[in-house]
Amino acid sequence: MVKVLTCPLFILWRVSYMPEIVEDNKSVRVRNRRVHMANERTFLAWIRTSIGIMAFGFVVEKFALFIKEVSYVLGKSNIEKTLPPSHGYSGIFGIFLVGLGALMAVLAFIRYKKIERQIDEDTYQPSSIIDILLTISLLALGIFLVMYLIHSF
């Protein structure tokens, strides 16, 4: 067995085929680098979306406070009569949006790391669980907004 490892044919095979194997590994790393960068861009898009949803939730939650402050500054005379009665839904709705944005950021990070591992192991399987969760939550949010707007008339 030792003779097989030291025989000239094995050495010739090793010298002639090893550079190709190294070059193949290098090209795989270059290809994976591009895929990893695409995965990172997708992750950053999810993060931007979650920041946008959290910012919108913050604006919605603080809008009722802004209206109350404006009415106080203007003297409370005509503004209270023109504003619809507030049931506190904007605060709940805003907090829900901020929570949804934060949850989406966490899920985006989990998805990013999972796909990163799958790329390294060359076992990538597309999954749309986060997409489905986001779609369902935004649909519920839209239904809630429609009901809120109908109720406020």
C-alpha positions in Angstrom: 0.0 0.0 0.0 2.9 2.4 0.7 4.3 1.6 -2.7 1.0 2.6 -4.4 1.2 6.1 -2.8 4.8 6.6 -3.8 4.6 5.1 -7.3 5.4 7.6 -10.1 1.9 7.2 -11.6 0.2 8.4 -8.5 2.6 11.3 -8.2 2.0 12.2 -11.9 -1.8 11.9 -11.4 -1.6 14.1 -8.3 0.5 16.8 -10.0 -1.6 16.8 -13.1 -5.0 16.8 -11.5 -4.6 18.8 -8.3 -4.3 22.2 -10.0 -7.7 21.6 -11.7 -9.3 20.6 -8.4 -7.9 23.8 -6.7 -9.0 25.9 -9.7 -12.5 24.3 -9.5 -12.7 25.1 -5.7 -11.6 28.7 -6.5 -14.3 29.1 -9.2 -16.9 27.6 -6.8 -15.8 30.2 -4.2 -16.1 33.0 -6.7 -19.5 31.8 -7.8 -20.6 31.4 -4.2 -19.4 34.9 -3.5 -21.8 36.3 -6.0 -24.6 34.2 -4.6 -23.8 35.3 -1.1 -23.8 38.9 -2.2 -27.2 38.4 -3.8 -28.4 36.8 -0.6 -27.1 39.8 1.4 -28.9 42.3 -1.0 -32.2 40.4 -0.4 -31.6 40.5 3.4 -31.0 44.3 3.2 -34.2 44.7 1.2 -36.1 42.9 3.9 -34.5 45.1 6.5 -35.4 48.3 4.6 -39.0 47.1 4.4 -39.1 46.4 8.1 -37.7 49.8 8.9 -40.3 51.4 6.7 -43.1 49.5 8.4 -41.8 50.4 11.8 -41.5 54.1 10.8 -45.1 54.0 9.5 -46.2 52.5 12.7 -44.5 55.2 14.7 -46.1 57.9 12.6 -49.5 56.3 13.0 -49.1 56.0 16.8 -47.9 59.5 17.2 -50.4 61.1 14.8 -53.2 61.1 17.4 -50.9 62.8 19.9 -50.0 65.4 17.2 -53.7 66.1 16.6 -54.3 66.6 20.3 -51.3 68.9 20.6 -52.4 71.0 17.6 -55.9 71.3 19.1 -54.5 72.4 22.4 -52.3 75.1 20.7 -55.2 76.4 18.6 -57.5 76.8 21.5 -59.7 73.6 21.4 -62.6 75.6 19.9 -63.4 74.3 16.5 -61.0 71.4 16.2 -62.7 69.1 18.7 -66.0 69.5 16.8 -64.5 68.6 13.5 -62.4 65.6 14.6 -64.0 62.2 14.8 -64.0 60.7 18.3 -60.9 58.8 19.0 -61.2 55.3 20.3 -57.5 54.8 20.7 -57.1 52.5 17.7 -54.3 54.5 16.2 -52.1 53.7 19.2 -52.8 50.0 19.0 -52.4 50.0 15.2 -49.1 51.9 15.4 -47.7 49.5 18.1 -48.8 46.6 15.9 -47.0 48.0 12.9 -43.8 48.6 14.9 -43.9 45.0 16.3 -44.6 43.7 12.8 -41.5 45.5 11.4 -39.3 44.2 14.3 -40.6 40.7 13.8 -39.9 40.9 10.1 -36.3 42.0 10.7 -35.7 39.0 13.0 -37.3 36.6 10.5 -35.2 38.2 7.7 -32.0 37.6 9.6 -33.0 34.0 10.3 -33.8 33.5 6.6 -30.5 35.1 5.6 -28.4 32.8 7.9 -30.3 29.7 6.7 -29.8 30.5 3.1 -26.1 31.4 3.7 -25.6 27.9 5.2 -27.5 26.2 2.4 -25.3 28.1 -0.2 -22.1 26.9 1.5 -23.4 23.3 1.7 -24.8 23.5 -1.9 -28.2 22.4 -0.7 -30.3 25.5 -1.4 -34.1 24.9 -1.2 -36.3 27.9 -1.8 -38.8 28.6 1.0 -41.5 31.2 1.1 -42.6 31.0 4.7 -41.6 34.6 5.4 -43.3 35.8 2.3 -46.5 34.1 3.2 -46.4 35.4 6.8 -45.8 39.0 5.6 -48.6 38.7 3.0 -51.1 37.4 5.6 -50.1 40.0 8.1 -50.4 42.9 5.6 -53.7 41.5 4.4 -55.0 41.5 8.0 -53.6 45.0 8.4 -55.4 46.2 5.3 -58.7 44.6 6.5 -58.3 46.3 9.9 -57.7 49.7 8.2 -60.7 49.3 6.0 -62.9 48.4 9.0 -61.4 51.4 11.0 -62.1 53.8 8.1 -65.6 52.6 7.7 -66.2 52.8 11.4 -64.8 56.4 11.6 -67.4 57.7 9.1 
